[in-house]
Amino acid sequence: MKFPNSNLPCKERRLFLPQVTNNVDTRKRGRTRVPPNTRERLKHLTVDPHTTQTSSSSTEDESMSEIGRKNLVTMTRYIQKNDKLPEDKRSEFALLFSAIQLASKIVGNSMKRAGIESQFGVTGTTNVHGEEVKKLDLIANDAFKEALVESGQVAVMASEEEEEAVIVENTTGKYVITFDPLDGSSNIDANVSVGSIFGIYEKKSAGKNGDTSDCLQAGRQLVASGYSIYGSAIIMVISLGRESGVQGFTFDPSLGEFVMSHPDMKVPENGAIYSVNEGNSAYWPKATSQYVEYCKSSGEGKKPYSARYIGSMVADVHRTLLYGGIFMYPADSKSPNGKLRYLYEVAPLSFIVENSGGLATTGTKRCLDIVPDKVHLRVPVFMGSKRQVLDVEEYFKKFPESK
């Protein structure tokens, strides 16, 4: 049997899995170096910049016809045929998203084999946020960094696992990528669904190489964002802008491709699910606690909302996108500025939610309007169905001391 994306027999084909070592910590480096053999590892899934076709395109239609799926739309084809994008941007996005797809496949494959290959557990180090680093955190971070650099389109990267922005040298890339390589990893040993989040900006600085200032842009400046969720299937949800809406793709192992499975996703305008860690309720400001009490109340035709909380932002937001309701991670007396990071968690997912018809707010300000002053800025967030988010904002107006 041949894989559609490789000339190697099935038994000889391997996905690159970055090695985890405890004695080498690359997270504090401000520069990144791509190992010389990365190009060969990634070649079978890269895109030819002249044709904007993946190296598997010659077999893609053949593979689909063999299994009778003539109407399938792969992510690469969706990007190439997207008439909402200028032609040059289609080519650049095809390269970028080819790299992101590859990184997501590597992470998803690592997740499946983590127990067998002893990749669960911690490395014994902490990241810039003081959190224990899981082995899979490093695997995911390395996979995204190397795949993105190899695309040739990236000038600057900001990752949850890196202390500073990573400047890519000797590149003509004009995009800035912010990403959380493995969101929800604190739950990973319990086999809870986790994910990867990414945002894409255009480089603003005038120099040949980018700098940290290129990362410090408001969410409104995003040109694309998305997330991958690793659960019963690997699903990637992306938005290439408001006009393009939000599209969901599921990884089909038989093709080796992400195939459109959730076209034109729209968050319901009204929902009946609230998602928040109520274990922190003793520390909430009054606006938050009163709103959650409202969610649980009944009367005058209103039924209590259902409570659902996974503890993985990607999984909780994905459910909210599908079923409606509201996801909340508010500020509290323990974290007065909020807990979630703006650049690679809140802004990319706010972009997705708003482009699907929902809203995202801090309680007093739209999340996409925030201009960050540092790479690891934290903010509170309420996002989801328009009706529920507007209700939250009313509670913050009613209790202004909660700001």
N, C-alpha and C positions, 0 to 999 in steps of 0.2 A: 504493500500500500504506500502511496506517495502522499505527502502533505501538500495542499495547494500552494503553500508559500515556500516550499523547499524542494531541492533536487535530491535530498538525502532520504534514504529509506527510513521508515518510521522508527525502527529500533536504534538508529544512529543519531536521530535528531534530538538536540537538547536545547532548552532555554537557558540563557545565561543567568546564573544566580550569583550575585556578588557575595564574596566571602566575608563573613563576620569575624573580626578579631578583637580581642579585648585589649591588646597592647598598642593598637594604633587608633588614634582618635582624630578623624579628619574634619570634625564638625566645626572647629574653630578657625579653619582656614578661610581666608577671604577670597582665595582663588581656587579654581578647580582644574585638575589635570585629567584628561581622558586617557585611560590605558591604550597603548598602541593597537591592541587587537580588538578594541571595541568596534571599529568599523566593520570588521569581518563578522563579528557576532550579530550586528544589527542589519547587515546588508540585505538579508532576505525580506525584511519588512520595511525598508525605506522607500521613498518615492523619488522617481527621476524628475528633477526640476524642470527639464525641458518638455517632458510629455505629461507631467503631473499624473502619471499612472503608477500604481504600485507594481513591484516586480511580480506580484501574483495575479495581475490583471489579465494576463494571457490565459490563465487557467480558471479565473473566477467564473466567467459565463459557462465554461465547460463543466465546472464542478456543480454549478447550480442546475444546469440542465439535466445532469446525471441524476439528481435527486428530485427533479420536478419542481424546483422553486424558482420560477422565472420572474416572479415579481419582487424578489428580495432586493432591498436597497442597502448597500454597505455604507458605513460612515464616510469612507473616502469618496465614494460615488456621490453621496449626498452633498459633500462639500464642493466637489468639482462641478456639480450641476446647479449649485445654488445661485440663482440669478439675482439674489439680493446683495451679493458680494461683487466687488470689482474683480476683473479677471486675474490681475496680478495677486490679489489677496487670496483668491481661491487656491492658487498654486502654493503660496506660502502657508496657508492654513492646512493644506493637504499634507505638507511636510511636518508641520507642528503636531497635528493630530495623529499622524502615523506614529510619531515618537511617543505620544501620550498613550496611544493604544498599546504599543509594545510594552511600555512600562507597566501598564495595568495588567497585561497578560502575565508578565513576570511576577508581579505581586500576587495575583490570583493563584498562579501555579505554586508559588512559595507557601501561600496560605494552606493549600490543599495538602502539601507535603510537610508542613511544619512539625507535626507530631512525630512523623516517621524519621525526619532528619534532625530532630532535637533543636528546632529553631524557635520553640516557645521559650518563654522566660526572659529574664533581663540580662543585660550585658555587664552590669556592675558599675555603669557610669550614669551620670545625669546630664540632661540637656540644659540649654540656656534658661529654661523655665523652672529648673530645679526638679524636673520629673524624671523618674527612672526610665532609661532608654531600653526598650525591648529589642531583642535580636532582629525581629521583623521590621522594626522602625528603620534600622540601618540598611537592611536589604532594600526596603522600599525607597528610601532616600537616595541610595546609590543608583538604583534602577532609573528613577526619574531624572536625576542629574545627568547620567551618562547618555540616556536616550535623547534628552532635550538638547544637549550640547552637540550630539552627532547629527541632529536635524539641520544644523547650520543656520537656524533662524533666530537663535536666542542670544541676546546681549547681556542680560542680567537675570539672575534667579534669586528668589528669597524663599527659604524653606523653614518650616517649624524646627527642623533639626539642625539648622545652621545658625551660629551666633550672629553672623553678619551676612549681608547680601553677597552673593557669589558673582564675581565679574568674569565673564567669558572673554578671554583675550584672543586676538587674531581672528576675529569673526566679522562677517558682514551682516550678521543677524540684527534685526531691528525690533525684536519683541522682548518684553519683560514678562517673566513667568513667576507667579507666586503660587506656592503649593504646600499643602499638608500631605506628605506622602502616605501616612497611615493614620487617619482620624479614628479615634475610639480604641487605640491600641491597648489602653489600660484594661480593656475587657477581652482581649484577644485570646487569652488562655482559656476562657470559658466558652470559646467557639461562638461568640456573639458576632453578628454582622458588623463589619467595619468598612472603611472606604478611603478613597483618596480625593482631595479637593484641589482644584487649580483655577487660577485666574490669569488672563492674558491681557497685557497692556502694550501700547506702542512706546518705544524708547523716545524720550523727550530731550535728553542732553545732547549737546552739539558735538562732543568729542567722538573720536573713532570708537573708543570703548565706552560702555555705559558706566554709571555709578549708582550709588545708593539712592540718590534723589529720584532716579527713574522709577523706583518702587513706590515712592511716597505720593501716589495719585489717588484721587477719590474714586470710589466704586463706579461713579458715572462715567469714568474714562475707560472702563473695561471694554475691550473689543470682543471678548469671548470669555466664557467660563464654563465649568462643568464639574462633574464628580463621577467617580466610579464607586460602585458598591459591591462588595464581595459577600454574597450570601448563597442562596440556593442556586443562583446563576450570577455571572458577572454582568452587571448592567452599567452602562455609561450614559449619563444625561448631560446634554450640552446645549448652550445657546450661543449663537454667533451674532447676537444683537436683537433688539426688540422686533425688528421687521422679520427676522428669521424665526422668532418664537423659540420654543423649547422642544427638543427631540430626544427620545430615548432609544438606545441601541442595546441589544443583548448579544453577548459573545456566543457564537455558534462554533463549538469545537470541531465539527465536521468540516467547516470551511476555513477555520482559523481567522474568522472575520467578525467584527461587530456589525450586526444586522438590525435595521430599524424595526423596533417592536412597539414603541410608544410614540407615534407621530403626533405633533401639535399638542403637547401636554398642556393642560389648563388646570390650575388649582381651583377647586370649587369656591365660589364667592362667599359661601357660608358653610361652616362645618360644625361638628359637634364633638371634637376631640381636642383635649388640651394635653400638652406634653411638657413637663417641667419636673425637675428634681425637688420634690416636696420635702425632702430631708433637710433642705436649707431654709424652710419656711420661717424658722425662728429669727432668721437674720434679714428677712426681706423688708424693704421699705413698705409703707402703708399702701401705696398705689398697687404694688404687685400683690400683696396679701389680699386686698379687697377684691381685686380682679379675679384671683383664683377662687375666692369664696363665691363670687358671682358665677363662675364656671360650674361650681358644684351645686348651685341653688336650683330650685324649681318654683313654678308658679307663673300665672298669667300666660299660659300657653308654652312656657319654656320648660324643657326637661334638662336634668343635669347632664353636663358633658361627660363623655367617657375619658378616663385618664389612661394615657399610654406613654411610657417612657422607657426607652431602650438604654440610653446612656452613651450612644454613639450618634453624634450630630448628623452624620450623613444618613444613617438609617432612620432617625426621627424625622428629618426634613423630607426624605424620600416618601415616607408614609404620608406626611402632611401634604405633599404635592399631589399624591394620588387620591387621598380621601378627604382632604380639607381639614380645617381646624387651625390650631396655632402651636408653634414650637417656641418655647421661652427659655432663655438663660439670662436671668436678670442680674443686675448689680445687687449686692447685699453688703452688710456691714463687714463681712470678711474680705470681700472683693469689691470695694466701692466703685471701681472703674469697670467692673465686669470681668468675666473670666475668659471668654473666647477671643481669639486673635482676629483682628480686623482683616489684614491683607490676604490671608490664605484660608480663612474659614468664613467669616461673616460677609465680606464683600462679594466673593464669588457666588455664595449661595443666595445672597440677597438679589444678585443679578439674575439668577435662575428663577427665583420666586416671583420677582416683579415682571420679568418677561413672560411669565406664564399667567399673569393676571392677578397676582397676589401683592402683598405689601410687606416691607421689612422696616422696623423702626427700633430706636433705642428706648422708646417711650416718649421722647420729646423731639427727636430728630430722625429723618429718614436715613437709614444706614448708608445708602449710596451717596449721600451728600457729605459724608465725613471725609476730611482730608487728613490722613495720618501724618504724624510728625516723627514716627519711628517705625522700624520694621515689625516689631513685635507688640504693637499697640493692642490693648485689650478694650473691648466695648461690651455693654449689655446688648441683648437682642431679643426681639419679639418678631416672628415672621410666620406668614401663612395666609389664610383666607382673608380677604379684604375686610369683611364684616368684623371678624375677631380682632384684627390689628387696630382698626379704628376704635373699637371698644376700649382697648388698652390705652390708646392715646387720650381718650376721654377721662379715664381714671387718673392719668398723670396730670391732666389739667385740674381735676377735682382735688388732687392732693399734691400741690406744687412742691411741698417740702421733700417729696420723693426724688426730685431731679438730682 
